[in-house]
């Protein structure tokens, strides 16, 4: 199985199915909505989820007013009448919960699905469906187009990048950890790395480069950091040299670690309110 020009490790599809179609999952709503739907709930403040579950549900985007959680297993969901199912699905979309797909996006692969919103079942998640789901909005990895000379030149400052490029993390991981792992920081690529360790890495392993010096992007080891106006790092990538760069596009397990042309990578990360700064990596 390949996704975005990346061979998928044999154990990953099973993990993906478990995260997308769990036996039991939370649905977010207000106390009034829970009462109207006659559903028992628990406080959202008591919710405990794994990093993979948080990413699947885009928990950071769920509106704060949806402060109750109804836990439903597959049998409980199937026991609801169609009206309550539709209402719950509509509320999840309204409040920003992820993993509430549209059937029409998969009509050619799964014609039995309704055209509107639904919840995944494991049997839906065929290799073709998984490939489409994980490819949505993502750029194909161009790892195989990078000349050997570029990889060799990058090895001195990015000893871990070639092994990471063109892989899915299989669990927790984000852009900060991916760049640190590429630079040889053991274990970083498969951790959800916070800003403080990343900033410490920048302070210890890089020196500032002119922020507007695009010429640095042609060299291996230019760490690109996008910050908001308050100085918080929002995203990072690193150049390989020869016009190529490496990144993990987001914290979610759905985004792989990819190689793209530098200019395409910068264009994809251009965001209003963000500014790009550069740091030069050293051993």
C-alpha positions in Angstrom: 0.0 0.0 0.0 1.3 3.4 -1.0 0.0 6.8 0.2 1.4 10.1 -1.3 4.3 8.2 -2.9 5.1 6.6 0.5 5.2 2.9 1.1 3.1 2.2 4.2 4.5 -0.1 6.9 2.3 -3.2 7.2 1.2 -2.5 10.8 0.0 1.1 10.1 -3.4 0.4 8.4 -4.6 -1.5 11.4 -3.7 1.4 13.7 -5.3 3.9 11.4 -8.5 1.9 11.4 -8.5 1.7 15.2 -8.2 5.5 15.5 -10.8 6.3 12.8 -13.3 3.6 13.8 -12.9 3.0 17.5 -15.2 0.7 19.4 -16.3 3.7 21.5 -16.1 7.4 20.8 -17.0 10.7 22.3 -19.7 13.1 20.9 -19.7 16.7 22.1 -22.8 18.7 23.0 -24.2 21.1 25.5 -26.2 20.0 28.6 -29.4 21.3 27.0 -28.8 19.3 23.8 -27.9 16.2 25.8 -31.2 16.5 27.7 -33.2 17.0 24.4 -31.6 13.9 22.9 -32.0 11.9 26.2 -28.3 11.0 26.3 -26.2 10.4 29.4 -23.1 12.5 29.4 -19.9 13.3 31.4 -18.1 16.6 31.8 -15.7 17.3 29.0 -13.2 18.4 31.6 -12.9 14.7 32.6 -12.1 13.6 29.1 -8.8 11.6 28.8 -7.6 10.8 25.3 -4.4 9.6 23.7 -2.5 12.0 21.4 -3.8 10.0 18.4 -7.4 10.3 19.6 -7.0 14.0 20.1 -5.6 14.4 16.6 -8.3 12.3 15.0 -11.1 14.3 16.7 -9.3 17.7 16.3 -10.0 18.2 20.0 -8.2 21.6 19.9 -10.9 22.9 17.5 -14.0 21.8 19.5 -16.0 24.8 20.7 -15.8 25.3 24.5 -19.6 25.5 24.9 -19.8 21.9 23.9 -18.8 21.0 27.5 -20.5 17.6 27.8 -19.5 14.3 26.3 -21.7 11.4 25.3 -19.7 8.2 25.0 -21.3 5.8 22.5 -20.1 2.4 21.4 -21.1 0.9 18.0 -24.2 -0.8 19.5 -25.3 2.3 21.3 -24.9 4.3 18.1 -26.9 1.8 16.0 -29.6 1.8 18.7 -30.3 5.5 18.1 -33.1 6.5 15.7 -32.1 8.2 12.5 -33.2 11.6 13.8 -30.9 11.5 16.8 -28.0 10.2 14.7 -28.4 13.1 12.2 -28.7 15.6 15.0 -25.6 14.4 16.7 -23.6 14.4 13.5 -24.7 17.9 12.7 -23.7 19.0 16.2 -20.2 17.5 15.8 -19.6 19.4 12.6 -21.0 22.6 14.2 -18.7 22.3 17.2 -15.6 21.5 15.2 -15.0 17.8 16.0 -13.1 15.9 13.4 -13.6 12.5 11.9 -17.2 13.1 10.7 -16.7 12.4 7.0 -19.1 13.0 4.1 -20.2 9.9 2.2 -20.3 11.7 -1.1 -16.5 12.0 -1.0 -16.2 8.2 -1.1 -19.2 7.4 -3.3 -17.1 5.7 -6.0 -15.4 3.5 -3.5 -18.3 2.9 -1.1 -21.6 3.4 -3.0 -23.6 2.1 0.0 -22.8 5.1 2.1 -25.3 7.9 2.6 -24.2 11.1 0.9 -24.2 13.1 4.1 -22.3 12.8 7.3 -21.6 9.5 9.0 -19.2 7.7 11.3 -16.6 5.2 10.1 -16.8 1.4 10.6 -13.7 -0.7 10.2 -15.1 -2.5 7.2 -15.4 0.9 5.4 -11.7 1.5 5.7 -10.3 -0.4 2.8 -6.8 0.4 1.5 -8.3 2.7 -1.2 -10.4 4.6 1.3 -7.5 5.0 3.7 -5.3 6.3 0.8 -7.9 8.8 -0.2 -8.5 10.0 3.4 -4.8 10.5 4.2 -4.0 12.1 0.8 -6.7 14.8 1.1 -5.1 18.2 0.9 -1.5 16.8 1.1 1.4 17.0 -1.3 3.0 13.9 -2.6 6.4 13.2 -1.2 9.2 13.9 -3.7 12.0 12.0 -1.8 12.9 9.8 -4.8 13.5 12.9 -7.0 16.3 14.2 -4.7 19.8 13.5 -6.2 22.2 11.3 -4.2 24.6 14.1 -4.1 22.1 16.3 -2.2 21.5 13.6 0.4 25.2 13.1 0.9 25.8 16.8 1.3 23.0 17.1 3.8 24.2 14.2 6.0 26.7 16.2 8.0 24.1 18.5 9.5 21.0 16.3 9.0 22.1 12.7 9.8 18.6 11.5 10.4 16.7 13.1 7.6 17.1 10.4 4.9 15.6 7.7 7.1 12.7 9.9 8.1 11.8 11.3 4.7 8.9 9.5 3.1 7.5 7.9 6.3 4.5 8.1 8.5 5.2 8.5 12.2 2.8 5.8 13.3 1.7 7.8 16.4 2.6 11.0 18.1 4.8 13.4 16.2 4.9 17.0 14.9 6.9 19.4 12.8 9.2 20.4 15.7 10.1 16.8 16.5 10.5 15.9 12.8 13.1 18.7 12.3 14.9 17.8 15.5 15.0 14.1 14.5 16.3 15.0 11.1 19.1 16.9 12.9 20.0 13.7 14.8 18.1 14.2 18.1 17.4 10.7 19.2 13.7 9.8 19.6 12.4 13.3 18.8 10.7 12.4 15.5 8.2 10.1 17.2 7.4 12.5 20.1 4.8 15.3 20.3 7.5 17.9 20.9 6.5 21.1 22.7 7.7 24.5 21.9 10.2 24.9 24.8 12.3 21.9 23.8 12.3 23.1 20.2 13.4 26.6 21.2 16.2 25.0 23.3 17.2 23.0 20.2 17.4 26.2 18.1 19.4 28.0 20.8 21.9 25.1 21.1 22.2 23.9 17.6 21.7 26.9 15.3 22.7 30.5 14.7 20.3 33.1 13.3 20.4 33.7 9.6 19.0 36.8 7.7 15.3 36.2 7.7 14.9 37.5 4.2 18.0 35.7 2.8 16.4 33.2 0.4 19.8 32.3 -0.7 20.2 30.3 2.5 17.4 28.0 1.3 19.7 26.5 -1.3 22.0 25.2 1.5 21.5 22.1 3.6 20.5 22.8 7.2 18.6 26.1 7.0 15.8 25.7 9.6 12.7 27.5 8.5 10.5 28.7 11.4 7.1 30.4 11.0 6.0 32.5 13.9 3.0 34.6 14.8 3.2 38.2 15.8 3.6 37.2 19.5 6.7 35.3 18.6 5.3 31.8 19.1 6.7 29.2 16.7 3.8 27.7 14.7 5.6 25.5 12.1 9.1 24.5 11.1 10.9 22.7 8.2 14.5 22.3 7.1 16.3 22.6 3.8 18.3 19.7 2.3 20.1 21.8 -0.3 19.6 21.7 -4.1 16.2 23.3 -3.9 14.7 20.7 -1.6 13.3 20.8 1.9 11.8 18.4 4.6 8.8 18.8 6.9 5.9 17.2 8.7 3.0 19.3 7.7 1.1 19.1 11.1 1.0 17.4 14.4 -1.6 14.9 13.2 -0.8 11.2 12.6 -2.4 11.7 9.2 0.4 13.8 7.9 3.7 12.1 6.8 7.2 13.4 6.8 7.8 14.5 3.3 10.3 16.1 0.9 9.1 19.0 -1.3 10.7 21.6 -3.5 11.6 24.5 -1.1 9.5 27.1 -3.0 6.4 24.8 -2.9 6.9 24.1 0.8 7.2 27.8 1.6 4.1 28.6 -0.5 2.1 25.9 1.2 3.0 27.3 4.6 2.3 30.9 3.8 -0.3 32.1 6.3 -1.6 35.5 7.1 -0.1 36.8 10.3 2.9 34.4 10.2 6.4 35.6 9.5 9.3 33.3 8.3 12.6 33.4 10.0 15.7 31.3 9.3 18.4 29.6 11.4 21.6 27.9 10.2 22.1 24.4 11.7 25.5 23.2 12.9 26.7 19.9 14.3 
